[in-house]
Structure formats: structure tokens, C-alpha cells
């Protein structure tokens, strides 16, 4: 039973990582990266590593996507201020 849960968690990790790479829009990539962080936290919990799971939940699913979204927002805002380049 435990092996089946680990296999399902690994398949979810593979699917969400593939979706993060396949996404073209940076905002969508950040959101899928957040989902990947949650799925990795679930995998670490299944593998009986709760401290790693909590760290992954905080950093991988909250902090890193937030920083990426803020960076994308700043770049897009700066691009609008400068206007199109020739």
C-alpha cells in the first residue's frame, strides 16, 4: 500500500514538473511551480520527512513563486514605462 502511494506521488511530481516546463507564460509557470512545491511536500510527507516537507511547503510553494511573480510584474511594468524599442 505504501509503495502505491509513493508511486502516485512520484507520478504527480513528474506531471507537475513537466507542466511547469511546458508552460509558456511566466505567470503560469510560477503558479504551476507552486503546485509542484505542494506535490513535493506531499511526497516528502509520504516518505516520512516532515521537516523537509514543511520547508518545501514554505519555500517551494509560497516564497519562490511569489518572488517570481513579483519579478515578472516589475519587468512588465518597466517595459510599459519605457515603451517599445526600435
PDB file of N, CA, C and O in Angstrom:
ATOM      1  N   UNK A   1       0.824  -1.208   0.000  1.00  0.00           N
ATOM      2  CA  UNK A   1       0.000   0.000   0.000  1.00  0.00           C
ATOM      3  C   UNK A   1       0.854   1.251   0.000  1.00  0.00           C
ATOM      4  O   UNK A   1       0.583   2.196  -0.741  1.00  0.00           O
ATOM      5  N   UNK A   2       1.897   1.257   0.842  1.00  0.00           N
ATOM      6  CA  UNK A   2       2.754   2.440   0.922  1.00  0.00           C
ATOM      7  C   UNK A   2       3.498   2.665  -0.387  1.00  0.00           C
ATOM      8  O   UNK A   2       3.721   3.805  -0.793  1.00  0.00           O
ATOM      9  N   UNK A   3       3.879   1.578  -1.043  1.00  0.00           N
ATOM     10  CA  UNK A   3       4.571   1.711  -2.318  1.00  0.00           C
ATOM     11  C   UNK A   3       3.673   2.343  -3.376  1.00  0.00           C
ATOM     12  O   UNK A   3       4.143   3.125  -4.202  1.00  0.00           O
ATOM     13  N   UNK A   4       2.400   2.013  -3.356  1.00  0.00           N
ATOM     14  CA  UNK A   4       1.471   2.594  -4.318  1.00  0.00           C
ATOM     15  C   UNK A   4       1.316   4.091  -4.096  1.00  0.00           C
ATOM     16  O   UNK A   4       1.225   4.852  -5.059  1.00  0.00           O
ATOM     17  N   UNK A   5       1.286   4.520  -2.845  1.00  0.00           N
ATOM     18  CA  UNK A   5       1.175   5.950  -2.538  1.00  0.00           C
ATOM     19  C   UNK A   5       2.428   6.689  -3.005  1.00  0.00           C
ATOM     20  O   UNK A   5       2.338   7.797  -3.532  1.00  0.00           O
ATOM     21  N   UNK A   6       3.583   6.081  -2.813  1.00  0.00           N
ATOM     22  CA  UNK A   6       4.834   6.698  -3.262  1.00  0.00           C
ATOM     23  C   UNK A   6       4.862   6.809  -4.780  1.00  0.00           C
ATOM     24  O   UNK A   6       5.286   7.832  -5.319  1.00  0.00           O
ATOM     25  N   UNK A   7       4.416   5.773  -5.471  1.00  0.00           N
ATOM     26  CA  UNK A   7       4.390   5.802  -6.936  1.00  0.00           C
ATOM     27  C   UNK A   7       3.432   6.876  -7.436  1.00  0.00           C
ATOM     28  O   UNK A   7       3.749   7.595  -8.384  1.00  0.00           O
ATOM     29  N   UNK A   8       2.269   6.992  -6.813  1.00  0.00           N
ATOM     30  CA  UNK A   8       1.310   8.031  -7.214  1.00  0.00           C
ATOM     31  C   UNK A   8       1.900   9.417  -6.967  1.00  0.00           C
ATOM     32  O   UNK A   8       1.758  10.305  -7.807  1.00  0.00           O
ATOM     33  N   UNK A   9       2.558   9.613  -5.829  1.00  0.00           N
ATOM     34  CA  UNK A   9       3.174  10.904  -5.534  1.00  0.00           C
ATOM     35  C   UNK A   9       4.281  11.224  -6.534  1.00  0.00           C
ATOM     36  O   UNK A   9       4.408  12.365  -6.977  1.00  0.00           O
ATOM     37  N   UNK A  10       5.075  10.227  -6.887  1.00  0.00           N
ATOM     38  CA  UNK A  10       6.133  10.444  -7.876  1.00  0.00           C
ATOM     39  C   UNK A  10       5.560  10.780  -9.254  1.00  0.00           C
ATOM     40  O   UNK A  10       6.107  11.619  -9.969  1.00  0.00           O
ATOM     41  N   UNK A  11       4.463  10.128  -9.621  1.00  0.00           N
ATOM     42  CA  UNK A  11       3.818  10.453 -10.896  1.00  0.00           C
ATOM     43  C   UNK A  11       3.263  11.874 -10.892  1.00  0.00           C
ATOM     44  O   UNK A  11       3.343  12.576 -11.900  1.00  0.00           O
ATOM     45  N   UNK A  12       2.702  12.298  -9.762  1.00  0.00           N
ATOM     46  CA  UNK A  12       2.219  13.676  -9.650  1.00  0.00           C
ATOM     47  C   UNK A  12       3.364  14.680  -9.750  1.00  0.00           C
ATOM     48  O   UNK A  12       3.222  15.733 -10.371  1.00  0.00           O
ATOM     49  N   UNK A  13       4.499  14.351  -9.135  1.00  0.00           N
ATOM     50  CA  UNK A  13       5.674  15.221  -9.228  1.00  0.00           C
ATOM     51  C   UNK A  13       6.132  15.321 -10.677  1.00  0.00           C
ATOM     52  O   UNK A  13       6.413  16.415 -11.166  1.00  0.00           O
ATOM     53  N   UNK A  14       6.209  14.190 -11.362  1.00  0.00           N
ATOM     54  CA  UNK A  14       6.644  14.195 -12.758  1.00  0.00           C
ATOM     55  C   UNK A  14       5.677  14.988 -13.635  1.00  0.00           C
ATOM     56  O   UNK A  14       6.108  15.737 -14.512  1.00  0.00           O
ATOM     57  N   UNK A  15       4.390  14.830 -13.407  1.00  0.00           N
ATOM     58  CA  UNK A  15       3.397  15.548 -14.208  1.00  0.00           C
ATOM     59  C   UNK A  15       3.442  17.047 -13.962  1.00  0.00           C
ATOM     60  O   UNK A  15       3.379  17.835 -14.905  1.00  0.00           O
ATOM     61  N   UNK A  16       3.549  17.443 -12.701  1.00  0.00           N
ATOM     62  CA  UNK A  16       3.573  18.878 -12.412  1.00  0.00           C
ATOM     63  C   UNK A  16       4.888  19.516 -12.845  1.00  0.00           C
ATOM     64  O   UNK A  16       4.893  20.676 -13.256  1.00  0.00           O
ATOM     65  N   UNK A  17       5.998  18.795 -12.764  1.00  0.00           N
ATOM     66  CA  UNK A  17       7.274  19.331 -13.246  1.00  0.00           C
ATOM     67  C   UNK A  17       7.251  19.496 -14.761  1.00  0.00           C
ATOM     68  O   UNK A  17       7.767  20.479 -15.293  1.00  0.00           O
ATOM     69  N   UNK A  18       6.653  18.535 -15.448  1.00  0.00           N
ATOM     70  CA  UNK A  18       6.522  18.645 -16.901  1.00  0.00           C
ATOM     71  C   UNK A  18       5.620  19.812 -17.281  1.00  0.00           C
ATOM     72  O   UNK A  18       5.892  20.525 -18.246  1.00  0.00           O
ATOM     73  N   UNK A  19       4.560  20.001 -16.528  1.00  0.00           N
ATOM     74  CA  UNK A  19       3.657  21.128 -16.796  1.00  0.00           C
ATOM     75  C   UNK A  19       4.355  22.461 -16.542  1.00  0.00           C
ATOM     76  O   UNK A  19       4.110  23.430 -17.261  1.00  0.00           O
ATOM     77  N   UNK A  20       5.218  22.522 -15.533  1.00  0.00           N
ATOM     78  CA  UNK A  20       5.949  23.763 -15.248  1.00  0.00           C
ATOM     79  C   UNK A  20       6.912  24.095 -16.378  1.00  0.00           C
ATOM     80  O   UNK A  20       7.089  25.262 -16.726  1.00  0.00           O
ATOM     81  N   UNK A  21       7.528  23.080 -16.944  1.00  0.00           N
ATOM     82  CA  UNK A  21       8.469  23.310 -18.042  1.00  0.00           C
ATOM     83  C   UNK A  21       7.719  23.641 -19.330  1.00  0.00           C
ATOM     84  O   UNK A  21       8.193  24.451 -20.127  1.00  0.00           O
ATOM     85  N   UNK A  22       6.568  23.032 -19.540  1.00  0.00           N
ATOM     86  CA  UNK A  22       5.828  23.219 -20.786  1.00  0.00           C
ATOM     87  C   UNK A  22       5.064  24.537 -20.832  1.00  0.00           C
ATOM     88  O   UNK A  22       4.709  24.995 -21.918  1.00  0.00           O
ATOM     89  N   UNK A  23       4.804  25.149 -19.700  1.00  0.00           N
ATOM     90  CA  UNK A  23       4.054  26.413 -19.689  1.00  0.00           C
ATOM     91  C   UNK A  23       4.887  27.519 -20.327  1.00  0.00           C
ATOM     92  O   UNK A  23       6.085  27.628 -20.068  1.00  0.00           O
ATOM     93  N   UNK A  24       4.259  28.330 -21.153  1.00  0.00           N
ATOM     94  CA  UNK A  24       4.977  29.382 -21.872  1.00  0.00           C
ATOM     95  C   UNK A  24       4.926  30.717 -21.143  1.00  0.00           C
ATOM     96  O   UNK A  24       5.888  31.484 -21.191  1.00  0.00           O
ATOM     97  N   UNK A  25       3.834  30.999 -20.478  1.00  0.00           N
ATOM     98  CA  UNK A  25       3.659  32.283 -19.785  1.00  0.00           C
ATOM     99  C   UNK A  25       4.362  32.230 -18.431  1.00  0.00           C
ATOM    100  O   UNK A  25       4.166  31.277 -17.677  1.00  0.00           O
ATOM    101  N   UNK A  26       5.184  33.244 -18.104  1.00  0.00           N
ATOM    102  CA  UNK A  26       5.900  33.221 -16.823  1.00  0.00           C
ATOM    103  C   UNK A  26       4.988  33.203 -15.597  1.00  0.00           C
ATOM    104  O   UNK A  26       5.337  32.607 -14.577  1.00  0.00           O
ATOM    105  N   UNK A  27       3.849  33.838 -15.683  1.00  0.00           N
ATOM    106  CA  UNK A  27       2.918  33.831 -14.551  1.00  0.00           C
ATOM    107  C   UNK A  27       2.354  32.425 -14.354  1.00  0.00           C
ATOM    108  O   UNK A  27       2.241  31.948 -13.225  1.00  0.00           O
ATOM    109  N   UNK A  28       2.006  31.776 -15.441  1.00  0.00           N
ATOM    110  CA  UNK A  28       1.503  30.405 -15.358  1.00  0.00           C
ATOM    111  C   UNK A  28       2.590  29.462 -14.855  1.00  0.00           C
ATOM    112  O   UNK A  28       2.306  28.533 -14.100  1.00  0.00           O
ATOM    113  N   UNK A  29       3.832  29.698 -15.269  1.00  0.00           N
ATOM    114  CA  UNK A  29       4.947  28.885 -14.785  1.00  0.00           C
ATOM    115  C   UNK A  29       5.097  29.016 -13.276  1.00  0.00           C
ATOM    116  O   UNK A  29       5.334  28.022 -12.589  1.00  0.00           O
ATOM    117  N   UNK A  30       4.961  30.227 -12.757  1.00  0.00           N
ATOM    118  CA  UNK A  30       5.083  30.432 -11.313  1.00  0.00           C
ATOM    119  C   UNK A  30       3.957  29.723 -10.559  1.00  0.00           C
ATOM    120  O   UNK A  30       4.184  29.149  -9.494  1.00  0.00           O
ATOM    121  N   UNK A  31       2.757  29.764 -11.106  1.00  0.00           N
ATOM    122  CA  UNK A  31       1.640  29.087 -10.450  1.00  0.00           C
ATOM    123  C   UNK A  31       1.796  27.570 -10.484  1.00  0.00           C
ATOM    124  O   UNK A  31       1.492  26.892  -9.502  1.00  0.00           O
ATOM    125  N   UNK A  32       2.266  27.039 -11.601  1.00  0.00           N
ATOM    126  CA  UNK A  32       2.488  25.600 -11.687  1.00  0.00           C
ATOM    127  C   UNK A  32       3.656  25.203 -10.784  1.00  0.00           C
ATOM    128  O   UNK A  32       3.655  24.112 -10.213  1.00  0.00           O
ATOM    129  N   UNK A  33       4.651  26.083 -10.651  1.00  0.00           N
ATOM    130  CA  UNK A  33       5.756  25.824  -9.733  1.00  0.00           C
ATOM    131  C   UNK A  33       5.260  25.749  -8.294  1.00  0.00           C
ATOM    132  O   UNK A  33       5.786  24.975  -7.493  1.00  0.00           O
ATOM    133  N   UNK A  34       4.261  26.542  -7.967  1.00  0.00           N
ATOM    134  CA  UNK A  34       3.663  26.472  -6.647  1.00  0.00           C
ATOM    135  C   UNK A  34       2.967  25.125  -6.431  1.00  0.00           C
ATOM    136  O   UNK A  34       3.068  24.532  -5.357  1.00  0.00           O
ATOM    137  N   UNK A  35       2.272  24.658  -7.443  1.00  0.00           N
ATOM    138  CA  UNK A  35       1.633  23.342  -7.357  1.00  0.00           C
ATOM    139  C   UNK A  35       2.692  22.253  -7.208  1.00  0.00           C
ATOM    140  O   UNK A  35       2.516  21.306  -6.442  1.00  0.00           O
ATOM    141  N   UNK A  36       3.791  22.395  -7.944  1.00  0.00           N
ATOM    142  CA  UNK A  36       4.886  21.433  -7.826  1.00  0.00           C
ATOM    143  C   UNK A  36       5.445  21.422  -6.405  1.00  0.00           C
ATOM    144  O   UNK A  36       5.775  20.357  -5.884  1.00  0.00           O
ATOM    145  N   UNK A  37       5.554  22.577  -5.778  1.00  0.00           N
ATOM    146  CA  UNK A  37       6.027  22.632  -4.401  1.00  0.00           C
ATOM    147  C   UNK A  37       5.110  21.898  -3.439  1.00  0.00           C
ATOM    148  O   UNK A  37       5.575  21.207  -2.532  1.00  0.00           O
ATOM    149  N   UNK A  38       3.811  22.047  -3.638  1.00  0.00           N
ATOM    150  CA  UNK A  38       2.851  21.345  -2.778  1.00  0.00           C
ATOM    151  C   UNK A  38       2.944  19.836  -2.989  1.00  0.00           C
ATOM    152  O   UNK A  38       2.915  19.066  -2.029  1.00  0.00           O
ATOM    153  N   UNK A  39       3.056  19.419  -4.251  1.00  0.00           N
ATOM    154  CA  UNK A  39       3.147  17.985  -4.542  1.00  0.00           C
ATOM    155  C   UNK A  39       4.443  17.404  -3.967  1.00  0.00           C
ATOM    156  O   UNK A  39       4.444  16.289  -3.445  1.00  0.00           O
ATOM    157  N   UNK A  40       5.542  18.152  -4.061  1.00  0.00           N
ATOM    158  CA  UNK A  40       6.789  17.688  -3.455  1.00  0.00           C
ATOM    159  C   UNK A  40       6.672  17.598  -1.940  1.00  0.00           C
ATOM    160  O   UNK A  40       7.218  16.678  -1.330  1.00  0.00           O
ATOM    161  N   UNK A  41       5.970  18.538  -1.332  1.00  0.00           N
ATOM    162  CA  UNK A  41       5.752  18.475   0.115  1.00  0.00           C
ATOM    163  C   UNK A  41       4.949  17.231   0.485  1.00  0.00           C
ATOM    164  O   UNK A  41       5.225  16.591   1.500  1.00  0.00           O
ATOM    165  N   UNK A  42       3.966  16.891  -0.328  1.00  0.00           N
ATOM    166  CA  UNK A  42       3.202  15.661  -0.091  1.00  0.00           C
ATOM    167  C   UNK A  42       4.100  14.445  -0.223  1.00  0.00           C
ATOM    168  O   UNK A  42       4.022  13.517   0.583  1.00  0.00           O
ATOM    169  N   UNK A  43       4.957  14.448  -1.246  1.00  0.00           N
ATOM    170  CA  UNK A  43       5.885  13.329  -1.424  1.00  0.00           C
ATOM    171  C   UNK A  43       6.819  13.186  -0.224  1.00  0.00           C
ATOM    172  O   UNK A  43       7.054  12.075   0.251  1.00  0.00           O
ATOM    173  N   UNK A  44       7.347  14.296   0.264  1.00  0.00           N
ATOM    174  CA  UNK A  44       8.242  14.227   1.416  1.00  0.00           C
ATOM    175  C   UNK A  44       7.503  13.757   2.663  1.00  0.00           C
ATOM    176  O   UNK A  44       8.085  13.071   3.504  1.00  0.00           O
ATOM    177  N   UNK A  45       6.238  14.114   2.791  1.00  0.00           N
ATOM    178  CA  UNK A  45       5.447  13.640   3.917  1.00  0.00           C
ATOM    179  C   UNK A  45       5.231  12.137   3.821  1.00  0.00           C
ATOM    180  O   UNK A  45       5.320  11.425   4.822  1.00  0.00           O
ATOM    181  N   UNK A  46       4.947  11.657   2.618  1.00  0.00           N
ATOM    182  CA  UNK A  46       4.768  10.216   2.414  1.00  0.00           C
ATOM    183  C   UNK A  46       6.070   9.474   2.720  1.00  0.00           C
ATOM    184  O   UNK A  46       6.046   8.362   3.248  1.00  0.00           O
ATOM    185  N   UNK A  47       7.190  10.085   2.392  1.00  0.00           N
ATOM    186  CA  UNK A  47       8.484   9.469   2.646  1.00  0.00           C
ATOM    187  C   UNK A  47       8.964   9.681   4.081  1.00  0.00           C
ATOM    188  O   UNK A  47      10.119   9.397   4.399  1.00  0.00           O
ATOM    189  N   UNK A  48       8.090  10.173   4.936  1.00  0.00           N
ATOM    190  CA  UNK A  48       8.336  10.359   6.370  1.00  0.00           C
ATOM    191  C   UNK A  48       9.480  11.335   6.651  1.00  0.00           C
ATOM    192  O   UNK A  48      10.359  11.071   7.471  1.00  0.00           O
ATOM    193  N   UNK A  49       9.443  12.469   5.948  1.00  0.00           N
ATOM    194  CA  UNK A  49      10.394  13.545   6.194  1.00  0.00           C
ATOM    195  C   UNK A  49       9.603  14.836   6.422  1.00  0.00           C
ATOM    196  O   UNK A  49       9.595  15.716   5.561  1.00  0.00           O
ATOM    197  N   UNK A  50       8.935  14.955   7.580  1.00  0.00           N
ATOM    198  CA  UNK A  50       8.046  16.106   7.776  1.00  0.00           C
ATOM    199  C   UNK A  50       8.775  17.444   7.847  1.00  0.00           C
ATOM    200  O   UNK A  50       8.217  18.467   7.449  1.00  0.00           O
ATOM    201  N   UNK A  51      10.010  17.459   8.346  1.00  0.00           N
ATOM    202  CA  UNK A  51      10.740  18.718   8.403  1.00  0.00           C
ATOM    203  C   UNK A  51      11.090  19.222   7.005  1.00  0.00           C
ATOM    204  O   UNK A  51      11.011  20.420   6.733  1.00  0.00           O
ATOM    205  N   UNK A  52      11.471  18.317   6.133  1.00  0.00           N
ATOM    206  CA  UNK A  52      11.753  18.694   4.743  1.00  0.00           C
ATOM    207  C   UNK A  52      10.457  19.113   4.050  1.00  0.00           C
ATOM    208  O   UNK A  52      10.456  20.038   3.238  1.00  0.00           O
ATOM    209  N   UNK A  53       9.364  18.438   4.366  1.00  0.00           N
ATOM    210  CA  UNK A  53       8.074  18.779   3.761  1.00  0.00           C
ATOM    211  C   UNK A  53       7.635  20.182   4.164  1.00  0.00           C
ATOM    212  O   UNK A  53       7.129  20.936   3.332  1.00  0.00           O
ATOM    213  N   UNK A  54       7.822  20.538   5.427  1.00  0.00           N
ATOM    214  CA  UNK A  54       7.455  21.890   5.858  1.00  0.00           C
ATOM    215  C   UNK A  54       8.320  22.949   5.192  1.00  0.00           C
ATOM    216  O   UNK A  54       7.826  24.006   4.799  1.00  0.00           O
ATOM    217  N   UNK A  55       9.604  22.664   5.068  1.00  0.00           N
ATOM    218  CA  UNK A  55      10.495  23.606   4.380  1.00  0.00           C
ATOM    219  C   UNK A  55      10.102  23.757   2.917  1.00  0.00           C
ATOM    220  O   UNK A  55      10.069  24.868   2.389  1.00  0.00           O
ATOM    221  N   UNK A  56       9.807  22.651   2.273  1.00  0.00           N
ATOM    222  CA  UNK A  56       9.393  22.688   0.877  1.00  0.00           C
ATOM    223  C   UNK A  56       8.077  23.435   0.724  1.00  0.00           C
ATOM    224  O   UNK A  56       7.892  24.184  -0.236  1.00  0.00           O
ATOM    225  N   UNK A  57       7.178  23.237   1.654  1.00  0.00           N
ATOM    226  CA  UNK A  57       5.892  23.928   1.596  1.00  0.00           C
ATOM    227  C   UNK A  57       6.078  25.434   1.721  1.00  0.00           C
ATOM    228  O   UNK A  57       5.436  26.203   1.006  1.00  0.00           O
ATOM    229  N   UNK A  58       6.949  25.852   2.621  1.00  0.00           N
ATOM    230  CA  UNK A  58       7.169  27.287   2.823  1.00  0.00           C
ATOM    231  C   UNK A  58       7.933  27.919   1.665  1.00  0.00           C
ATOM    232  O   UNK A  58       7.539  28.960   1.139  1.00  0.00           O
ATOM    233  N   UNK A  59       9.018  27.282   1.279  1.00  0.00           N
ATOM    234  CA  UNK A  59       9.893  27.876   0.268  1.00  0.00           C
ATOM    235  C   UNK A  59       9.427  27.535  -1.148  1.00  0.00           C
ATOM    236  O   UNK A  59       9.284  28.426  -1.985  1.00  0.00           O
ATOM    237  N   UNK A  60       9.195  26.269  -1.414  1.00  0.00           N
ATOM    238  CA  UNK A  60       8.899  25.836  -2.772  1.00  0.00           C
ATOM    239  C   UNK A  60       7.521  26.179  -3.273  1.00  0.00           C
ATOM    240  O   UNK A  60       7.331  26.372  -4.474  1.00  0.00           O
ATOM    241  N   UNK A  61       6.555  26.258  -2.385  1.00  0.00           N
ATOM    242  CA  UNK A  61       5.203  26.531  -2.862  1.00  0.00           C
ATOM    243  C   UNK A  61       4.704  27.927  -2.526  1.00  0.00           C
ATOM    244  O   UNK A  61       3.649  28.332  -3.014  1.00  0.00           O
ATOM    245  N   UNK A  62       5.432  28.670  -1.710  1.00  0.00           N
ATOM    246  CA  UNK A  62       4.981  30.016  -1.362  1.00  0.00           C
ATOM    247  C   UNK A  62       6.003  31.090  -1.721  1.00  0.00           C
ATOM    248  O   UNK A  62       5.693  32.018  -2.467  1.00  0.00           O
ATOM    249  N   UNK A  63       7.190  30.970  -1.206  1.00  0.00           N
ATOM    250  CA  UNK A  63       8.166  32.049  -1.341  1.00  0.00           C
ATOM    251  C   UNK A  63       8.727  32.181  -2.758  1.00  0.00           C
ATOM    252  O   UNK A  63       8.738  33.279  -3.316  1.00  0.00           O
ATOM    253  N   UNK A  64       9.185  31.091  -3.338  1.00  0.00           N
ATOM    254  CA  UNK A  64       9.785  31.154  -4.670  1.00  0.00           C
ATOM    255  C   UNK A  64       8.793  31.613  -5.741  1.00  0.00           C
ATOM    256  O   UNK A  64       9.136  32.497  -6.525  1.00  0.00           O
ATOM    257  N   UNK A  65       7.576  31.053  -5.812  1.00  0.00           N
ATOM    258  CA  UNK A  65       6.626  31.576  -6.803  1.00  0.00           C
ATOM    259  C   UNK A  65       6.256  33.038  -6.565  1.00  0.00           C
ATOM    260  O   UNK A  65       6.046  33.792  -7.516  1.00  0.00           O
ATOM    261  N   UNK A  66       6.177  33.436  -5.298  1.00  0.00           N
ATOM    262  CA  UNK A  66       5.882  34.838  -5.012  1.00  0.00           C
ATOM    263  C   UNK A  66       6.979  35.753  -5.534  1.00  0.00           C
ATOM    264  O   UNK A  66       6.692  36.787  -6.137  1.00  0.00           O
ATOM    265  N   UNK A  67       8.229  35.381  -5.306  1.00  0.00           N
ATOM    266  CA  UNK A  67       9.343  36.189  -5.812  1.00  0.00           C
ATOM    267  C   UNK A  67       9.353  36.224  -7.338  1.00  0.00           C
ATOM    268  O   UNK A  67       9.636  37.265  -7.931  1.00  0.00           O
ATOM    269  N   UNK A  68       9.051  35.107  -7.971  1.00  0.00           N
ATOM    270  CA  UNK A  68       8.983  35.088  -9.432  1.00  0.00           C
ATOM    271  C   UNK A  68       7.853  35.973  -9.956  1.00  0.00           C
ATOM    272  O   UNK A  68       8.034  36.694 -10.937  1.00  0.00           O
ATOM    273  N   UNK A  69       6.701  35.920  -9.313  1.00  0.00           N
ATOM    274  CA  UNK A  69       5.586  36.770  -9.733  1.00  0.00           C
ATOM    275  C   UNK A  69       5.911  38.245  -9.558  1.00  0.00           C
ATOM    276  O   UNK A  69       5.565  39.059 -10.414  1.00  0.00           O
ATOM    277  N   UNK A  70       6.569  38.598  -8.465  1.00  0.00           N
ATOM    278  CA  UNK A  70       6.962  39.990  -8.266  1.00  0.00           C
ATOM    279  C   UNK A  70       7.978  40.440  -9.304  1.00  0.00           C
ATOM    280  O   UNK A  70       7.906  41.570  -9.787  1.00  0.00           O
ATOM    281  N   UNK A  71       8.914  39.581  -9.651  1.00  0.00           N
ATOM    282  CA  UNK A  71       9.912  39.920 -10.672  1.00  0.00           C
ATOM    283  C   UNK A  71       9.252  40.090 -12.042  1.00  0.00           C
ATOM    284  O   UNK A  71       9.583  41.024 -12.772  1.00  0.00           O
ATOM    285  N   UNK A  72       8.341  39.215 -12.391  1.00  0.00           N
ATOM    286  CA  UNK A  72       7.640  39.330 -13.675  1.00  0.00           C
ATOM    287  C   UNK A  72       6.827  40.615 -13.707  1.00  0.00           C
ATOM    288  O   UNK A  72       6.799  41.307 -14.725  1.00  0.00           O
ATOM    289  N   UNK A  73       6.170  40.936 -12.607  1.00  0.00           N
ATOM    290  CA  UNK A  73       5.377  42.165 -12.544  1.00  0.00           C
ATOM    291  C   UNK A  73       6.254  43.396 -12.731  1.00  0.00           C
ATOM    292  O   UNK A  73       5.883  44.322 -13.453  1.00  0.00           O
ATOM    293  N   UNK A  74       7.405  43.410 -12.089  1.00  0.00           N
ATOM    294  CA  UNK A  74       8.303  44.558 -12.186  1.00  0.00           C
ATOM    295  C   UNK A  74       8.865  44.697 -13.600  1.00  0.00           C
ATOM    296  O   UNK A  74       8.964  45.808 -14.120  1.00  0.00           O
ATOM    297  N   UNK A  75       9.229  43.585 -14.218  1.00  0.00           N
ATOM    298  CA  UNK A  75       9.765  43.638 -15.577  1.00  0.00           C
ATOM    299  C   UNK A  75       8.703  44.128 -16.552  1.00  0.00           C
ATOM    300  O   UNK A  75       8.986  44.956 -17.417  1.00  0.00           O
ATOM    301  N   UNK A  76       7.489  43.621 -16.416  1.00  0.00           N
ATOM    302  CA  UNK A  76       6.416  44.057 -17.322  1.00  0.00           C
ATOM    303  C   UNK A  76       6.070  45.528 -17.109  1.00  0.00           C
ATOM    304  O   UNK A  76       5.792  46.241 -18.073  1.00  0.00           O
ATOM    305  N   UNK A  77       6.084  45.989 -15.858  1.00  0.00           N
ATOM    306  CA  UNK A  77       5.787  47.394 -15.576  1.00  0.00           C
ATOM    307  C   UNK A  77       6.874  48.292 -16.148  1.00  0.00           C
ATOM    308  O   UNK A  77       6.579  49.341 -16.720  1.00  0.00           O
ATOM    309  N   UNK A  78       8.127  47.883 -15.995  1.00  0.00           N
ATOM    310  CA  UNK A  78       9.235  48.672 -16.523  1.00  0.00           C
ATOM    311  C   UNK A  78       9.182  48.706 -18.047  1.00  0.00           C
ATOM    312  O   UNK A  78       9.517  49.724 -18.654  1.00  0.00           O
ATOM    313  N   UNK A  79       8.767  47.615 -18.668  1.00  0.00           N
ATOM    314  CA  UNK A  79       8.646  47.570 -20.123  1.00  0.00           C
ATOM    315  C   UNK A  79       7.578  48.515 -20.636  1.00  0.00           C
ATOM    316  O   UNK A  79       7.732  49.097 -21.710  1.00  0.00           O
ATOM    317  N   UNK A  80       6.493  48.677 -19.881  1.00  0.00           N
ATOM    318  CA  UNK A  80       5.441  49.607 -20.281  1.00  0.00           C
ATOM    319  C   UNK A  80       5.886  51.049 -20.145  1.00  0.00           C
ATOM    320  O   UNK A  80       5.500  51.889 -20.958  1.00  0.00           O
ATOM    321  N   UNK A  81       6.696  51.358 -19.128  1.00  0.00           N
ATOM    322  CA  UNK A  81       7.177  52.728 -18.932  1.00  0.00           C
ATOM    323  C   UNK A  81       8.102  53.180 -20.061  1.00  0.00           C
ATOM    324  O   UNK A  81       8.001  54.304 -20.554  1.00  0.00           O
ATOM    325  N   UNK A  82       8.999  52.287 -20.458  1.00  0.00           N
ATOM    326  CA  UNK A  82       9.993  52.643 -21.471  1.00  0.00           C
ATOM    327  C   UNK A  82       9.400  52.681 -22.870  1.00  0.00           C
ATOM    328  O   UNK A  82       9.908  53.386 -23.742  1.00  0.00           O
ATOM    329  N   UNK A  83       8.344  51.940 -23.088  1.00  0.00           N
ATOM    330  CA  UNK A  83       7.729  51.903 -24.404  1.00  0.00           C
ATOM    331  C   UNK A  83       8.456  50.956 -25.324  1.00  0.00           C
ATOM    332  O   UNK A  83       9.465  50.362 -24.945  1.00  0.00           O
ATOM    333  N   UNK A  84       7.947  50.813 -26.529  1.00  0.00           N
ATOM    334  CA  UNK A  84       8.578  49.879 -27.473  1.00  0.00           C
ATOM    335  C   UNK A  84       9.908  50.427 -27.974  1.00  0.00           C
ATOM    336  O   UNK A  84      10.052  51.621 -28.236  1.00  0.00           O
ATOM    337  N   UNK A  85      10.869  49.529 -28.099  1.00  0.00           N
ATOM    338  CA  UNK A  85      12.176  49.920 -28.621  1.00  0.00           C
ATOM    339  C   UNK A  85      12.251  49.609 -30.105  1.00  0.00           C
ATOM    340  O   UNK A  85      11.582  48.703 -30.602  1.00  0.00           O
ATOM    341  N   UNK A  86      13.075  50.374 -30.800  1.00  0.00           N
ATOM    342  CA  UNK A  86      13.223  50.144 -32.237  1.00  0.00           C
ATOM    343  C   UNK A  86      14.583  49.643 -32.554  1.00  0.00           C
ATOM    344  O   UNK A  86      14.893  49.392 -33.718  1.00  0.00           O
TER     345      UNK A  86
END
